[in-house]
């Protein structure tokens, strides 16, 4: 039992027999004999072993030590799976928002273009002899001119964005 505990604790600490022997000021063969069950460490050496392994002497003497590496890997993989699921949900939510913003953008642009077509730019027929109506007319004309030039690009971008973020079924 003690031989298995020494071997398990040494491996858990990532120490070779040689490295443990150096820390305890013994030869490597002594460690090998302990691990094979051919001899046992004395009381002083048990205290030194417990300090090196950072474990109580009772653990060295009798408690069975279970190698938790497999359990640790399983716990880590479960945590990573949860994190991946959270990231996937966050990405899906973000894509939904982008998709709907693109759809709303398409709708707004098409509605504005339809309004301009239906209204046939009524401000062009305004009497621009008055300063106030002339300024408003020029501002509206500049707005319409900018919109007509930018809207097709924005519409194409919104359509492409809506298509790219469309949920695949």
Secondary structure, DSSP 8 states (H G I E B T S, - for coil): -HHHHHHHHHHHTT--HHHHHHHHTS-HHHHHHHHHTS----HHHHHHHHHHHTS-HHHHHT------HHHHHHHHHHHHHHHHHHHHHHHHHHHHHHHHHHHHHHHHHHHHHHHHHHHT-GGGGS-TTSHHHHHHHHHHHHHHHHHHHHHHHHHHHHHHHHHHTS---
